[in-house]
Amino acid sequence: MELKNLLRLAAGLVCAAALATAVQAQGVKINGKELPQSRIDAGVKSRLAQGQPDTPQLRDAVKEALVNQEIIAQEALKKGLHKNPEVAAQIEINRQDVLVNAYVQDYLRTHPVSEDALKKEYERIKTQLGGKEYKARHILVEKEDEAKDVIAQIKKGASFEKLADERSKDTGTKGRGGDLDWNVPANYVKPFADALAKLKKGQMTDGPVQSNFGWHVIRLDDERAFKAPAYEEVKPNLQRGIQQQMVQKAVADLRAKAKIE
């Protein structure tokens, strides 16, 4: 068996032993050691979260897989493999992963996001997105002089799309003639968004626009009114976003209190 798989099995054994609260009667006994029903239930729950249907066959499969893992893990411990520094380090990492996840879940359970907070975040983002979206093209180059040369060639009659394909370093759009599709300004870096908002339909920037990506030549092909998605449609994403911010702040607070030498 590969070391990576053996590490996972050993880590699973240690984590289960550390987190199990009680051995239930429905568990399985393997070489005198109990495999608690709670661990089997956790395995089933994990499979269900992946979209698998809850069937007797699934539960039997989970149980058999855990029995096999327990047998192999016991053998690994018997051989003293858990004393190998690499194995021990991996077991500790997995133990910490379980504890970190448990902390995050407990924090989110005890700090629910209110409906009011969700609606305020929705209104904030909706305002930020604005009332228009733009269909633009751009040519991204490394240096300002290159961008000026591109602009000069286009003004002399060269094809914007052809130059984008030949000279743009944006590999995601150069094959489409620099087409960025429909987007609201908030989806772009600020210098790009500011320049785009000043253009009229069919107009190209007179000069190069610098961003952290390089120098842009931008053309606005079209614009239309933008309607934000309904609150209920984006509510789950809003909740995840706020929760992520809350957890990040909680971790930052813990770091501030910790003694790190």
C-alpha positions as CSV (number, residue, x, y, z in Angstrom):
1,M,0.0,0.0,0.0
2,E,1.3,3.5,-0.8
3,L,2.5,5.6,2.1
4,K,0.0,8.3,1.3
5,N,-2.9,5.9,1.7
6,L,-1.4,4.4,4.8
7,L,-1.1,7.9,6.3
8,R,-4.7,8.6,5.6
9,L,-5.8,5.3,7.3
10,A,-3.7,5.9,10.3
11,A,-4.8,9.5,10.6
12,G,-8.5,8.4,10.4
13,L,-7.9,6.0,13.2
14,V,-6.3,8.6,15.5
15,C,-8.9,11.2,14.6
16,A,-11.8,8.9,15.2
17,A,-10.4,7.8,18.6
18,A,-9.9,11.4,19.6
19,L,-13.3,12.6,18.7
20,A,-15.6,9.6,19.5
21,T,-17.7,10.3,22.6
22,A,-19.1,6.9,23.3
23,V,-19.2,3.4,21.9
24,Q,-22.7,2.5,20.8
25,A,-24.2,-1.0,20.9
26,Q,-24.7,-1.0,17.1
27,G,-21.0,-0.7,16.4
28,V,-18.7,-3.5,15.2
29,K,-16.0,-5.1,17.2
30,I,-12.7,-5.8,15.3
31,N,-10.0,-7.8,17.1
32,G,-11.5,-6.7,20.4
33,K,-11.7,-3.0,19.4
34,E,-15.0,-1.3,18.9
35,L,-15.8,0.5,15.7
36,P,-18.5,2.8,17.0
37,Q,-21.8,3.4,15.1
38,S,-21.1,7.1,15.3
39,R,-18.1,6.7,13.0
40,I,-20.2,4.6,10.6
41,D,-22.9,7.3,10.7
42,A,-20.3,10.0,9.9
43,G,-19.1,8.0,6.9
44,V,-22.7,7.7,5.6
45,K,-23.3,11.4,6.2
46,S,-20.2,12.2,4.1
47,R,-21.4,10.1,1.2
48,L,-24.9,11.6,1.4
49,A,-23.3,15.1,1.3
50,Q,-21.7,14.0,-2.0
51,G,-25.2,13.4,-3.5
52,Q,-25.3,9.6,-3.1
53,P,-28.8,8.2,-2.2
54,D,-29.3,6.8,1.3
55,T,-29.8,3.1,0.7
56,P,-29.1,-0.1,2.7
57,Q,-26.4,-0.9,0.1
58,L,-24.7,2.4,0.7
59,R,-24.7,1.9,4.5
60,D,-23.3,-1.7,4.1
61,A,-20.6,-0.4,1.7
62,V,-19.6,2.4,4.2
63,K,-19.5,-0.1,7.1
64,E,-17.3,-2.6,5.1
65,A,-14.9,0.1,4.0
66,L,-14.5,1.3,7.6
67,V,-14.0,-2.3,8.8
68,N,-11.2,-2.7,6.2
69,Q,-9.7,0.7,7.3
70,E,-9.7,-0.4,10.9
71,I,-8.1,-3.7,10.2
72,I,-5.3,-2.1,8.2
73,A,-4.9,0.7,10.7
74,Q,-4.5,-1.8,13.5
75,E,-1.9,-3.6,11.6
76,A,0.0,-0.3,10.9
77,L,0.0,0.5,14.6
78,K,1.2,-3.0,15.4
79,K,4.1,-2.5,13.0
80,G,4.9,0.8,14.8
81,L,4.4,2.9,11.6
82,H,2.8,5.7,13.6
83,K,6.2,6.3,15.1
84,N,7.6,7.2,11.7
85,P,8.2,11.0,11.8
86,E,6.5,11.5,8.5
87,V,3.5,9.5,9.5
88,A,3.3,11.1,12.9
89,A,3.4,14.6,11.3
90,Q,0.6,13.7,8.9
91,I,-1.5,12.3,11.7
92,E,-1.1,15.5,13.6
93,I,-2.0,17.6,10.5
94,N,-5.2,15.5,10.1
95,R,-6.1,15.8,13.7
96,Q,-5.7,19.6,13.5
97,D,-7.8,19.7,10.3
98,V,-10.7,17.9,12.1
99,L,-10.4,20.3,15.1
100,V,-10.3,23.4,12.9
101,N,-13.4,22.2,11.1
102,A,-15.1,21.5,14.3
103,Y,-14.3,25.0,15.6
104,V,-15.5,26.7,12.4
105,Q,-18.8,24.7,12.5
106,D,-19.3,25.6,16.2
107,Y,-18.6,29.3,15.5
108,L,-21.0,29.5,12.7
109,R,-23.7,27.6,14.7
110,T,-23.3,30.1,17.6
111,H,-23.0,33.2,15.4
112,P,-25.9,32.9,12.9
113,V,-26.2,35.6,10.1
114,S,-29.3,37.6,10.6
115,E,-31.8,38.3,7.8
116,D,-31.2,42.0,8.3
117,A,-27.4,41.6,7.7
118,L,-28.0,39.6,4.6
119,K,-30.4,42.2,3.1
120,K,-28.0,45.0,3.9
121,E,-25.2,43.2,2.2
122,Y,-27.4,42.6,-0.8
123,E,-28.2,46.3,-1.1
124,R,-24.5,47.2,-0.7
125,I,-23.4,44.9,-3.5
126,K,-26.3,45.9,-5.7
127,T,-25.3,49.6,-5.4
128,Q,-21.7,48.7,-6.1
129,L,-22.6,46.8,-9.3
130,G,-24.4,49.9,-10.7
131,G,-27.2,50.1,-13.3
132,K,-25.2,49.3,-16.4
133,E,-23.2,46.5,-17.9
134,Y,-20.7,46.8,-20.8
135,K,-19.5,44.6,-23.6
136,A,-15.9,45.5,-24.2
137,R,-12.7,44.3,-25.9
138,H,-9.2,45.0,-24.8
139,I,-5.6,44.4,-25.9
140,L,-3.2,43.9,-23.0
141,V,0.5,44.5,-23.5
142,E,3.6,44.7,-21.3
143,K,4.8,48.3,-21.9
144,E,3.1,51.7,-22.5
145,D,5.0,52.2,-25.8
146,E,3.5,48.9,-27.1
147,A,0.0,50.1,-26.2
148,K,0.6,53.5,-27.9
149,D,1.8,51.6,-31.0
150,V,-1.4,49.5,-31.0
151,I,-3.6,52.6,-30.7
152,A,-1.7,54.2,-33.6
153,Q,-2.2,51.2,-35.8
154,I,-5.9,51.0,-35.1
155,K,-6.4,54.7,-35.8
156,K,-4.7,54.1,-39.2
157,G,-7.2,51.4,-40.0
158,A,-5.8,48.2,-38.5
159,S,-8.3,45.6,-37.1
160,F,-8.6,45.8,-33.3
161,E,-9.6,42.1,-33.3
162,K,-6.6,41.0,-35.4
163,L,-4.1,43.0,-33.2
164,A,-5.6,41.5,-30.1
165,D,-5.0,38.0,-31.5
166,E,-1.5,38.9,-32.5
167,R,-0.2,41.1,-29.6
168,S,-2.4,40.7,-26.5
169,K,-0.9,38.8,-23.6
170,D,-4.3,38.0,-22.2
171,T,-4.5,34.4,-23.3
172,G,-8.1,34.1,-22.2
173,T,-9.4,36.7,-24.6
174,K,-6.8,37.2,-27.4
175,G,-8.3,34.3,-29.5
176,R,-11.7,36.1,-29.3
177,G,-10.3,39.4,-30.6
178,G,-10.0,40.7,-27.0
179,D,-13.7,40.1,-26.3
180,L,-14.5,40.4,-22.5
181,D,-18.2,39.6,-23.0
182,W,-20.8,41.4,-20.8
183,N,-19.7,42.6,-17.4
184,V,-20.4,45.3,-14.8
185,P,-17.6,47.7,-14.1
186,A,-17.2,46.2,-10.6
187,N,-15.8,43.0,-12.1
188,Y,-12.8,44.9,-13.4
189,V,-9.8,46.5,-11.6
190,K,-10.5,50.2,-10.9
191,P,-8.4,51.9,-13.6
192,F,-9.9,49.7,-16.2
193,A,-13.5,50.2,-14.9
194,D,-13.0,54.0,-14.7
195,A,-11.7,54.2,-18.3
196,L,-14.5,51.9,-19.6
197,A,-17.2,54.0,-18.0
198,K,-16.0,57.1,-19.8
199,L,-16.3,55.5,-23.2
200,K,-19.3,55.8,-25.6
201,K,-20.5,52.9,-27.7
202,G,-18.0,52.1,-30.4
203,Q,-15.3,54.3,-28.9
204,M,-11.7,53.3,-28.0
205,T,-9.5,54.8,-25.3
206,D,-7.3,57.6,-26.7
207,G,-4.4,56.5,-24.6
208,P,-3.1,53.4,-22.8
209,V,-4.7,52.4,-19.5
210,Q,-2.4,51.0,-16.8
211,S,-3.4,48.4,-14.3
212,N,-1.5,45.8,-12.2
213,F,-1.8,43.5,-15.2
214,G,0.0,45.8,-17.7
215,W,-1.2,48.3,-20.3
216,H,-4.7,48.1,-21.8
217,V,-6.2,49.4,-25.0
218,I,-10.0,49.3,-24.5
219,R,-12.9,49.5,-26.9
220,L,-16.6,49.6,-25.8
221,D,-18.7,47.6,-28.2
222,D,-22.1,48.0,-26.4
223,E,-23.9,48.8,-23.2
224,R,-27.2,47.9,-21.6
225,A,-29.2,48.3,-18.4
226,F,-28.1,45.9,-15.7
227,K,-30.6,44.2,-13.4
228,A,-29.3,42.6,-10.3
229,P,-30.5,39.0,-9.5
230,A,-33.3,38.7,-7.0
231,Y,-32.4,38.6,-3.3
232,E,-33.7,35.1,-2.8
233,E,-31.6,33.9,-5.7
234,V,-28.3,35.0,-4.3
235,K,-29.1,34.7,-0.6
236,P,-27.1,31.4,-0.1
237,N,-24.0,33.0,-1.7
238,L,-24.4,36.1,0.4
239,Q,-24.6,34.0,3.6
240,R,-21.5,32.1,2.7
241,G,-19.6,35.3,1.9
242,I,-20.6,36.9,5.3
243,Q,-19.7,33.7,7.1
244,Q,-16.3,33.6,5.5
245,Q,-15.7,37.2,6.6
246,M,-16.8,36.4,10.1
247,V,-14.5,33.4,10.4
248,Q,-11.6,35.3,9.0
249,K,-12.2,38.0,11.7
250,A,-12.5,35.4,14.4
251,V,-9.2,33.9,13.4
252,A,-7.5,37.3,13.2
253,D,-8.8,38.0,16.8
254,L,-7.3,34.6,18.0
255,R,-4.0,35.4,16.3
256,A,-3.9,38.8,18.0
257,K,-4.3,37.1,21.4
258,A,-1.9,34.3,20.7
259,K,1.7,34.4,21.8
260,I,3.7,33.7,18.6
261,E,7.5,33.5,19.1
